[in-house]
Amino acid sequence: MQLTFVTCGRDGRNNLWVPERPPEYAAACAMGRDYGAELISHIQETGDPSIFGAVIRAMMNCGIYEGAEAGFCSVSGTHRVGADSGEQPRDTITTPTPDRVRTAFQA
């Protein structure tokens, strides 16, 4: 597996979510969007979407939801929206800000 956010642990097992974390939120979102696009390409090339759930599980196990995760999820969600509507996935994605993310999850 040659995804840039995956590393091989000392035990030889793949760690499926080891993103770089730029200090600025917008840069981290951009990096996460790149990771999401990379995973989508990998899934399209292999025809095997099963890795998606494993990456999400690894992300959840990290217990961190910051820019890299927000960017990754925005690409994945936007890709599905485009696919479900018969449109091509959108190339331009609005970078979520921490305030917008918090607002979206408030009850």
N, C-alpha and C positions, 0 to 999 in steps of 0.2 A: 504494500500500500504506500503510495507516495503523495499523500496529502500533507501540505505544509504545517497543519496544526496537529498532526499525529506524530507521536514519538514512540520509540521502542524502549520499554522499561528494562531494568537490569534482569528481570526474570524472563525477558524475551517476548513479553506480551505487549501489544500495542496499547498506548494511552491515547484514547480517541479525542481528547479535548485538552490541548496544551497550547493555547493561543499566546502570541506575543501580546503584551498589554501596554500600548503607548499611554503616556500620562494624560494626554488630552482626550476628552470624551469623543470629540468629533473624529480624531485620528483613529481611536479605538473602534468606533462605529465603521469607519471606512475599511479598516482591517477585517472586521467581522463580516462585512459585505463581501470582501474578497474571498474569505473562507467559505461563505455560503455559496458563492458562484462556483468556486472550485469543487465543492461537494456535489452541486447539481451537475456540473460537467462530468464528474467521475461517475455518478449514477447513470447519466445518459450514455456514457461510453461503455459501461459494464452491463447495463440493463438490469442491475441489481439494486433496488432501493432499500434493502434491509439495513444498510449501514446508517441510514438517516436516524432511525430510532436509537441505534447504539450510540451515535454521537450526541443526541439529545440526552440520553441517559447519563453519559459521561459528563456532559455540561451540568446537569442537575446534581450529580455527585460532587462536583467541585464546590457547589454552594455559593457561587458568585454569579451575579447577573449585572454586568456593567456594559460598557460600550461594545466590546467584542461580541458579546452574546446578543445584544440588541441589534447590531448590524447583521449578524448571521441570521437571526430570526426574521428580520425584515425582508431579506432577500428570499428566504425560503417561502415566506407568506406571499410576497409579491409574485414569485414564480408560480405558485399555485393559483393565485387569483387570475393571472394572465392565462394559464392553461385551462382553467375551468370556464373562462368566458370565451374561449376560442381565439383570444388575442395572443400576440407574442408577449413574453414577459417584458416588463418595462425596464428600460435602461437607466432611467433617472429615479432615484429613490430619495425621499426626504430623510435626512438624518434626524432620528429622534433625539430630543434633548432630555436630560434627566427629569425636568419638570413635566414634560409630556408623558414620559413613561410612568411617573408616579401618578399623574392624573388619570391615566388609562386604567390603572389597577385599583383606584380608590372606590370604595363602595358607595 
